[in-house]
Amino acid sequence: MSFIIGLLTTSCSKNYLSLEPQSTLNSEQLSRSSTATLGILKGVYSSLRSYPLSGYAGHEDFGHKAILSFIDLMGNDVIMYSLNWGGFNYNYTARIMTNSRTHMPWLAYYTQIKNVNTIISTISIDTDDADLKAILGQAYALRGYFHFMLARIYGPTYIGNEDRLSVPINAAERSTKRNTTQEVYTQIVSDLNESLLLLTGYSRGANRELLDISVAETFLADVYLEMGKYSEAATLARSARTSYSLLSANDWRNGFFDINQNETMWGADINAELTTFVASFFSHFDNSNADGYSSGGNINIDRRLYEAMTDIDIRKEMFAGADSVEFTAGSNRYKYRPYTSFKFRDLTSDRTQGDYIYLRSSLLYFIEAEALARINRENEAKDVLFEITRARDISYVRSINSGSDLIDEIILQKRIELWGEGFAWFDLKRLKKEVVRDYVGTNHPTYGRFNIPADDNRFIFMIPQAEVDANPEILPNNPQ
């Protein structure tokens, strides 16, 4: 089976949207064998945490976690003090069609869509085999989610842009042209709803690299939030979080390197055989590791967001304040600049095996709270916001805000809680907010000190040059 996985993770063709399966097994074998199809599915999961995921092979191409974290560098809250891998996202040149970084998400997700299509096209939707049913459910969930990631990166927001061009759909039929936003989201919702039916009753056990119904519900809740289907988003968010407990204060301070901690819904279990340390998340975001790219404090928090936390908020403890601090890493002692992050730390024995956490259940509190607030169920929204915020800040009192002020408070707490985890830039885009880094007292460095108006063209990545060259039907491209 390792041969099949190897083919899935290393092969690619010039036509990124191809539906041709890469397995050496035929359709009849796959449709009958849960072992074979599980091998393909695990190949997808292993690809998502592998270097290089897209074939670009820069040290920022270390998988799905790379895309989430570097996308967050495009917002207001995460600062790259010295330009390094990911710096093209921070200064917005990564989105240009000729930049290899715009190629990364495109090739990464379309390659994995092609691989899950192999599963979907060979297993009957009516199968009575429980193992095959669970594998098929995960394949549908992944296909929906990958299309959602692509739509948010390369397409416009949903509300008001339903007839604008988004990305091509690669599902039962493969489009060589860009589909409309409405068409793409219809496909996403269809896939995720199919996954919910198939994953009902399935247990993944302790393996959080696999998807279960709670993860599929989270994907769909986030999609519904984007689409303005707030009642559905709130219901799904509540359902998805019921089996997870919030992190304790000590666990929140513990570096976010262990896939087994309470709030982890989905991630990648990294070990010594899998690690590619220099091309890894912690190399780029663990400022306390002397051997990584961020060594010495390259990833910082925006001063305004830091100051929005109270002094007894446990989340504030994980950042240096307005004064520089000293920190010991191995035999080295560093003096870190103000606002350096210590949120993400690989605390494994050799500091090379930290797991990747893609999704935490804390996200669901903010989806639910915002959705409830938008359908005039503000008291319930305040209760949900209180539950999670009080767990982080014992001085927090139940909100007295209403209307847009309440929504702003929910989004602020979401930014604080999920800082660096891949959500803030997507929310700026969805909520039509500005990037504002050039302000009095800013701690953004000169090359990142600029402002971008809401709904600007720069909130949409251009389709990569390689795709345009291979498939001219993909045009028109997004504006530069």
C-alpha positions, 0 to 999 in steps of 0.5 A, spaced: 500 500 500 505 504 501 506 504 493 499 507 492 500 512 497 507 514 494 504 515 487 498 519 490 503 524 494 508 525 489 505 525 482 502 531 478 501 533 471 501 539 468 493 539 468 492 540 475 484 539 474 485 532 471 480 527 474 485 521 472 486 516 478 493 515 480 492 509 483 495 502 480 489 498 482 482 498 478 476 501 480 473 494 481 478 493 486 478 499 490 470 499 490 471 492 494 477 493 498 476 498 504 484 496 505 485 499 498 481 505 499 483 507 506 490 507 503 488 512 498 485 516 503 491 516 508 495 518 502 491 524 502 492 526 509 499 524 509 500 529 503 497 535 507 502 535 512 508 533 507 514 537 504 513 539 499 505 539 498 505 542 492 511 541 488 514 548 489 519 545 494 520 552 498 521 551 505 514 554 506 511 549 502 510 544 508 502 542 507 495 545 509 498 548 515 503 552 511 497 555 507 493 556 513 499 560 517 501 564 511 494 566 509 494 569 516 500 573 515 496 577 510 491 580 515 492 585 521 494 581 527 500 577 525 507 580 523 513 578 520 519 582 523 524 580 518 522 577 511 523 570 510 519 564 508 512 567 508 514 574 507 511 574 500 504 573 503 506 578 508 507 583 503 502 581 498 506 579 492 504 572 493 498 573 490 501 575 483 500 570 478 507 569 476 509 568 483 510 561 485 506 562 492 500 563 488 501 556 485 501 553 492 494 552 494 492 551 487 496 545 486 495 543 493 488 542 493 486 540 486 491 535 486 488 532 493 481 533 490 483 529 484 485 523 489 479 523 493 475 523 486 478 516 485 475 514 492 468 517 490 468 515 483 469 508 485 465 506 491 457 506 491 454 511 495 449 505 497 454 501 499 453 497 506 460 496 508 461 500 514 468 501 513 467 503 505 462 508 507 466 512 512 472 512 507 467 515 502 464 520 507 471 523 509 472 523 501 466 528 500 468 532 506 475 533 504 472 535 497 467 540 499 473 543 504 478 543 499 473 547 494 471 552 500 479 553 501 480 554 493 474 559 493 476 563 499 483 564 496 481 565 489 474 567 488 470 573 491 466 572 497 459 569 497 454 574 499 453 579 493 457 575 488 453 569 487 454 571 479 461 572 479 467 567 477 470 563 482 474 557 481 473 551 477 469 545 480 472 538 479 467 533 482 462 528 478 464 532 472 471 537 471 470 544 469 476 547 465 473 554 466 471 558 472 464 556 475 460 562 478 460 563 486 453 560 486 455 554 482 461 552 487 458 553 493 452 549 491 457 543 490 461 545 496 454 544 500 452 538 496 459 534 498 458 536 505 451 534 506 453 528 503 459 527 508 454 528 514 449 522 512 455 517 510 459 519 517 453 518 521 455 513 526 462 513 524 467 513 530 474 514 528 477 512 535 483 516 537 485 518 530 484 525 529 488 525 523 481 522 520 475 526 519 469 524 523 462 528 523 464 533 528 469 536 523 464 535 517 459 539 521 464 544 522 466 545 515 459 546 513 458 551 519 463 555 516 461 555 509 454 557 512 457 563 515 460 565 509 453 564 505 449 568 510 445 562 512 446 564 520 441 559 523 444 553 519 451 555 521 449 556 529 445 549 529 451 546 526 456 549 530 453 547 537 452 540 534 459 539 532 462 542 539 458 538 544 463 532 544 469 537 546 471 540 552 475 547 552 482 547 554 484 548 561 489 555 562 495 550 563 493 546 556 492 553 552 499 555 555 502 549 552 504 550 545 499 547 541 504 542 539 500 536 541 494 533 536 491 529 542 489 535 547 482 537 548 480 542 543 483 538 537 478 536 532 483 535 526 490 535 525 497 531 523 501 527 528 508 528 526 514 523 529 521 523 527 520 519 521 515 524 518 519 531 520 522 535 515 524 540 521 526 546 517 520 546 512 515 545 518 510 550 521 514 550 528 521 552 524 517 558 522 512 560 528 516 557 534 520 563 536 523 560 542 527 554 538 534 556 536 534 552 530 528 554 526 527 560 521 523 564 526 529 563 532 530 570 535 523 572 535 521 573 527 513 572 528 510 578 533 503 580 534 500 586 532 500 591 538 493 593 538 491 586 538 495 585 544 493 591 548 485 589 547 487 583 552 486 584 559 492 583 563 489 577 566 487 573 560 491 567 559 492 568 552 496 575 553 501 571 557 503 568 551 506 574 548 512 579 550 509 585 551 511 592 550 518 591 553 523 586 550 524 580 554 529 574 555 528 567 553 533 561 554 532 556 548 537 550 549 544 553 550 542 560 547 539 566 551 535 571 546 533 578 548 526 578 544 523 584 541 516 587 544 510 583 542 514 576 540 509 570 540 510 564 544 504 561 543 506 556 538 512 552 541 514 545 539 516 542 546 517 535 544 524 532 546 528 534 540 523 539 538 522 537 531 516 532 532 511 537 534 504 536 531 500 540 526 493 542 529 488 544 523 482 545 527 480 547 534 473 546 537 474 553 540 472 556 533 465 553 533 463 558 539 465 564 535 461 561 529 455 560 533 455 566 537 456 571 530 451 567 527 446 567 533 447 575 533 446 576 526 439 573 527 437 577 533 438 571 538 443 576 542 442 573 549 444 566 546 450 569 542 452 573 549 452 566 553 456 562 548 461 568 547 461 568 555 462 561 555 469 561 551 471 568 553 471 567 561 475 560 560 480 565 558 479 571 562 476 570 569 475 578 569 470 577 563 463 579 564 457 578 560 457 582 554 452 588 554 453 590 547 448 589 541 448 590 534 454 591 530 458 592 537 456 585 539 458 582 532 465 586 533 466 584 540 465 576 537 470 577 532 475 581 536 475 575 541 475 570 535 482 574 533 485 573 539 483 566 540 485 563 533 491 568 532 496 565 527 491 559 526 488 561 519 482 565 520 483 572 521 484 574 513 478 570 511 474 574 516 477 581 513 475 579 506 468 576 508 466 582 513 469 587 508 474 590 513 480 593 511 487 591 512 490 597 516 497 596 518 500 604 517 497 607 524 500 611 529 504 607 534 504 601 529 509 595 530 509 593 523 516 593 519 516 598 514 515 593 508 509 591 511 506 598 513 501 599 508 493 599 508 488 596 503 481 598 503 475 593 504 473 589 498 480 591 494 482 586 488 488 584 493 483 580 497 483 575 491 489 571 489 490 571 481 490 564 478 497 562 477 501 562 471 502 555 470 494 554 470 493 559 465 499 556 460 496 549 461 489 551 460 487 558 457 480 556 458 481 558 465 481 566 463 479 571 465 484 572 471 483 576 477 485 583 477 492 584 479 
